[in-house]
């Protein structure tokens, strides 16, 4: 019997669950489900639901903390543990090591619902995840001397430190400083979005459309935007009462990031959901800076700006990247993504618009606005989870490991 030679090169199809093979699988699964569940709980809290962790965090800090250190850090973990394998050629955490990391993340989320748990146990359970993540990120990078990406070790260490300080402030009954620590971490995540965008958005945009074009990158912009954004973070989070600093740094960030976005843009992006979601999320980053500039004159705009940053930028860019990474790293064709993604992305756009614009228009009760916006969030992440859960659990379609 003759066997075609190309069949000899095909790897054998893998069987069973593949969820513990690579970091993006369990962490994207957990992050997307937690995005759905935590919003459902938050809407419940707004309507009178109470659980033990609220006695420790308080209502608003729990909501903020879980977005940043629950959802956000889980997405970062999944992304880094996958990207570092590509950067270094060294396997990252898998199997039991990955199970341990996910278990620690889960404990940080679950224990707040268990009655009678001492507050220090909440804190310890939550910070252990980020501390172990530092080790998992650093080990392969240091092993091969990948100095270009040592900054990722520093960044994860900063997130871990800010989470530790958040809990220290809570244990000392200083929730205001704890909220500032969490807010600082939020904006550092947006800084990471900017770093990641500069590395991959031009390439994804050029390669993701039918007729390849050349995205424009401005070297002087790439040099100045990180320090300018760091100044913004310090001014906006820690010296917000100094209107001139907040206004100047916000306006400058809006201009600089707007220039970056215009350079990457091409009208073809609107034909590809996996491309336009990146541009729209970055547009919300720019609009967030515009809103913070207005908050120097209209203080109520501060909370609207936070939701432009969180729902419009952070949630949307992470959803778009999870959709892309999960599809590409399981051997699927990125030019034929699931059709449901368009509606998931659109639901998050509408969630942002409802949450930000309707309070300004004063056309319905504030709680109704939150319920509608939250419902659209649930639709986006719920639909995404249902469509992608099989992708995360099952082996790659091309039979390759990972």
C-alpha positions in Angstrom: 0.0 0.0 0.0 1.4 3.4 -1.0 1.3 6.1 1.7 1.6 9.8 0.5 4.8 11.4 1.7 3.0 14.5 3.0 0.9 12.3 5.4 4.2 11.2 7.0 4.7 14.7 8.1 1.3 15.1 9.8 1.5 14.8 13.6 -0.8 12.3 15.2 -4.1 13.8 16.4 -4.1 14.3 20.2 -6.9 13.0 22.4 -8.5 14.1 25.6 -8.3 17.5 27.4 -5.5 19.9 26.5 -6.4 22.6 29.0 -3.1 22.2 31.0 -0.8 22.3 28.0 -0.2 26.0 27.7 -1.0 29.0 29.9 -3.6 30.8 27.7 -6.0 27.8 27.9 -6.9 27.8 31.6 -6.4 31.5 32.2 -8.4 32.7 29.3 -11.1 30.2 30.2 -11.1 31.4 33.9 -10.8 35.1 33.0 -13.7 35.1 30.5 -16.0 33.1 32.9 -15.0 35.4 35.8 -15.7 38.5 33.7 -19.2 37.1 33.3 -19.7 36.0 36.9 -18.1 39.0 38.6 -20.4 41.4 36.6 -23.4 39.3 37.5 -22.4 39.5 41.2 -21.7 43.3 40.9 -25.2 43.8 39.5 -26.5 41.7 42.4 -24.5 43.9 44.9 -26.1 47.0 43.3 -29.5 45.4 44.1 -28.7 44.4 47.7 -26.6 41.2 47.5 -24.0 40.8 50.2 -21.2 38.4 50.9 -18.4 38.2 53.5 -15.7 39.7 51.2 -17.5 43.0 51.0 -16.8 43.5 54.7 -13.1 43.4 53.8 -13.0 45.1 50.4 -16.1 47.3 50.5 -18.4 47.4 47.5 -16.6 49.6 45.1 -13.1 48.3 45.9 -14.1 44.7 45.4 -15.5 45.6 42.0 -12.3 47.5 41.0 -9.9 45.0 42.6 -11.4 42.0 40.8 -11.4 43.7 37.5 -7.7 44.5 37.8 -6.1 41.7 39.9 -8.7 39.1 39.2 -9.7 39.4 35.5 -6.8 41.6 34.2 -4.0 39.7 35.8 -5.4 36.4 34.7 -5.4 37.6 31.1 -1.8 38.8 31.5 -0.8 35.5 32.9 -2.3 33.6 30.0 -0.8 35.9 27.5 2.7 36.0 29.0 3.0 32.2 29.6 2.1 31.7 26.0 4.2 34.5 24.5 7.3 33.8 26.5 7.4 30.3 25.1 7.5 31.8 21.6 10.1 34.4 22.6 12.4 32.0 24.3 11.7 28.6 22.8 11.6 27.3 26.4 8.5 25.6 27.7 6.5 27.6 30.2 4.4 26.3 33.1 2.2 23.4 32.1 0.6 20.3 33.8 0.8 20.4 37.6 2.8 23.6 37.7 0.1 25.4 35.8 -2.6 23.7 37.9 -1.0 25.2 41.0 -1.0 28.7 39.5 -4.6 28.5 38.5 -5.5 27.1 41.9 -3.9 30.1 43.7 -5.8 32.5 41.4 -9.1 30.7 42.2 -8.5 30.9 45.9 -8.1 34.6 45.6 -11.5 34.8 44.0 -13.4 32.2 46.0 -12.4 32.7 49.6 -14.2 36.1 49.8 -17.5 34.2 49.6 -16.7 31.8 52.5 -18.1 33.0 55.9 -15.7 33.2 58.9 -12.4 33.5 57.0 -10.0 36.0 58.6 -9.1 39.0 56.6 -5.4 38.2 56.5 -6.3 34.9 54.8 -8.1 36.8 52.0 -4.9 38.8 51.6 -2.5 35.9 51.6 -4.5 33.8 49.2 -4.8 36.7 46.8 -1.1 37.8 46.7 0.4 34.3 46.4 -0.8 34.0 42.8 1.0 37.0 41.6 4.2 36.1 43.5 4.3 32.6 41.9 3.6 34.2 38.5 6.7 36.3 38.8 8.7 33.1 39.1 7.0 31.4 36.2 7.6 34.5 34.0 11.2 35.1 35.1 12.5 31.5 34.8 12.5 31.0 31.0 13.5 34.6 30.3 16.5 34.4 32.6 17.4 30.9 31.4 18.0 32.0 27.8 19.1 35.6 28.7 16.2 37.2 26.9 17.0 40.7 28.3 14.7 42.5 25.9 11.7 41.1 27.8 13.1 41.4 31.3 10.7 44.3 31.6 7.9 41.8 31.8 9.4 40.5 35.0 9.5 44.0 36.3 6.0 44.7 35.3 4.5 41.6 36.9 6.6 42.4 40.0 5.0 45.8 40.1 1.5 44.4 39.8 2.3 42.0 42.7 3.7 44.8 44.8 0.7 47.0 44.2 -1.6 44.1 45.2 0.4 43.5 48.4 0.2 47.2 49.2 -3.6 47.2 48.5 -4.1 44.4 51.1 -1.7 46.1 53.6 -3.8 49.2 53.4 -7.0 47.3 53.8 -5.7 45.4 56.8 -4.7 48.8 58.3 -8.2 50.1 57.6 -7.1 52.6 54.9 -9.4 51.8 51.9 -8.7 55.2 50.2 -5.0 54.4 49.7 -6.0 50.8 48.8 -8.2 52.1 46.0 -5.4 54.3 44.8 -3.0 51.3 44.7 -5.6 49.4 42.6 -6.2 52.4 40.3 -2.4 52.7 39.8 -2.3 49.0 38.8 -5.2 49.6 36.4 -3.3 52.4 34.5 -0.2 50.3 34.5 -2.2 47.6 32.7 -3.2 50.3 30.2 0.5 51.1 29.8 1.0 47.5 29.1 -1.7 47.7 26.5 0.2 50.5 24.9 3.4 48.5 24.8 1.7 45.4 23.4 -0.2 47.6 20.9 3.0 49.1 19.6 4.5 45.6 19.1 1.6 43.8 17.4 -1.2 46.2 16.3 0.6 47.4 13.1 1.5 43.8 12.1 -2.0 42.4 13.0 -3.6 45.3 11.0 -1.4 44.9 7.9 -1.7 41.1 7.8 -5.3 40.9 8.8 -6.9 42.7 5.9 -7.3 41.6 2.3 -5.0 44.1 0.7 -1.8 44.5 2.7 -0.9 48.1 3.5 2.0 49.7 5.4 1.0 51.0 8.9 2.9 54.1 9.9 5.0 54.1 13.1 6.5 57.3 14.3 9.8 56.6 16.2 9.7 59.9 18.2 6.2 59.0 19.4 7.3 55.5 20.4 10.1 57.0 22.5 8.1 59.7 24.3 4.7 58.1 25.0 5.7 55.7 27.9 7.3 58.4 30.1 4.4 60.8 29.3 1.9 58.2 30.3 3.8 57.5 33.5 3.6 61.2 34.4 -0.1 61.0 33.6 -0.6 58.0 36.0 1.2 59.9 38.9 -0.8 63.1 38.3 -4.2 61.5 37.7 -4.1 58.9 40.5 -2.0 60.7 43.2 -2.3 64.4 42.5 -5.8 64.6 40.9 -6.6 67.8 42.9 -3.9 69.6 40.9 -6.1 70.4 37.9 -3.3 71.8 35.7 -1.2 68.6 36.0 -4.2 66.4 35.4 -5.3 68.4 32.4 -1.9 68.8 30.8 -0.9 65.2 31.1 -4.3 63.9 30.0 -4.4 66.1 26.9 -0.9 65.2 25.9 -1.6 61.5 26.2 -4.7 61.9 24.1 -2.7 63.6 21.4 0.2 61.1 21.4 -2.0 58.0 21.4 -4.3 59.5 18.8 -1.3 60.0 16.5 -0.3 56.3 17.1 -3.8 55.1 16.2 -4.0 57.2 13.1 -0.7 55.8 11.9 -2.0 52.2 12.2 -5.4 52.9 10.6 -6.6 51.8 7.2 -10.3 51.7 6.1 -10.1 48.0 5.4 -10.0 47.2 9.1 -13.8 47.5 9.3 -14.1 44.3 7.3 -12.3 42.2 9.9 -13.7 42.0 13.5 -10.4 40.7 14.9 -8.7 43.8 13.5 -11.2 46.6 14.2 -11.7 45.5 17.8 -8.1 46.4 18.4 -8.5 49.8 16.8 -11.8 50.6 18.6 -10.3 49.6 22.0 -7.4 51.8 21.4 -9.7 54.6 20.4 -11.4 54.2 23.7 -8.0 54.6 25.4 -7.7 58.0 23.6 -11.2 59.0 24.5 -10.5 58.0 28.1 -7.7 60.6 28.2 -10.0 63.2 26.7 -12.5 62.4 29.5 -9.9 62.7 32.2 -9.0 66.1 30.8 -12.6 67.2 31.2 -12.6 65.9 34.7 -10.2 68.7 35.6 -13.2 71.0 35.2 -16.1 68.6 35.7 -15.3 66.2 38.6 -18.2 63.8 37.7 -16.3 63.0 34.4 -13.7 61.1 36.5 -16.0 58.1 36.9 -17.1 58.2 33.3 -13.4 58.2 32.2 -12.7 55.2 34.4 -15.4 53.2 32.6 -14.1 54.4 29.2 -10.7 53.0 30.2 -12.0 49.8 31.8 -15.0 48.7 29.6 -14.1 50.4 26.4 -10.3 49.8 26.4 -9.1 47.1 28.8 -12.1 44.7 28.5 -12.3 45.1 24.7 -8.6 44.8 24.0 -8.3 41.8 26.2 -11.4 40.1 24.7 -10.0 40.8 21.2 -6.6 39.4 22.1 -8.0 36.3 23.8 -10.1 35.7 20.8 -7.1 36.0 18.5 -4.5 34.1 20.6 -6.9 31.3 21.4 -7.8 30.8 17.7 -4.3 31.1 16.4 -2.5 29.0 19.0 -4.9 26.1 18.5 -4.0 25.8 14.8 -7.1 27.6 13.4 -7.3 30.1 10.5 -7.4 33.6 11.8 -8.9 34.8 8.5 -12.1 32.7 9.3 -12.9 33.6 13.0 -16.2 32.7 14.6 -19.0 34.9 13.4 -20.2 35.4 17.0 -17.1 37.6 17.7 -18.6 40.5 15.8 -21.6 40.5 18.2 -19.4 40.0 21.2 -17.3 43.0 20.3 -20.3 45.1 19.4 -22.0 44.3 22.7 -18.9 45.7 24.6 -18.9 48.9 22.4 -22.6 49.4 23.3 -21.9 48.6 27.0 -19.3 51.4 27.0 -21.5 53.9 25.2 -24.5 53.2 27.5 -22.3 53.4 30.7 -20.7 56.7 29.7 -23.2 58.7 27.6 -26.6 57.9 29.2 -25.6 59.3 32.6 -24.8 62.6 30.8 -28.1 62.6 29.0 -30.1 61.9 32.3 -32.8 60.0 30.4 -33.3 57.2 32.9 -32.4 56.2 36.5 -28.7 55.7 37.1 -29.2 52.1 38.3 -31.0 51.3 35.1 -28.1 52.5 33.1 -25.7 50.3 35.1 -28.1 47.3 34.6 -28.3 47.8 30.8 -24.5 48.3 30.5 -23.9 45.3 32.7 -26.3 43.2 30.7 -24.4 44.0 27.5 -21.2 43.1 29.2 -22.8 39.7 30.2 -23.9 39.1 26.7 -20.4 39.8 25.3 -18.4 37.6 27.7 -21.1 35.0 28.1 -21.3 34.4 24.3 -17.5 34.5 24.0 -17.1 31.9 26.8 -19.7 29.5 25.3 -18.1 29.7 21.8 -14.5 29.3 23.0 -14.7 26.9 25.9 -14.3 23.9 23.6 -11.3 25.6 21.9 -9.6 25.9 25.3 -10.4 22.4 26.4 -9.6 20.4 23.3 -6.2 19.8 21.6 -5.0 21.8 18.6 -6.8 21.0 15.4 -3.4 20.5 13.6 -2.2 17.9 16.1 0.7 20.0 17.4 1.3 20.3 21.1 0.3 23.5 22.9 
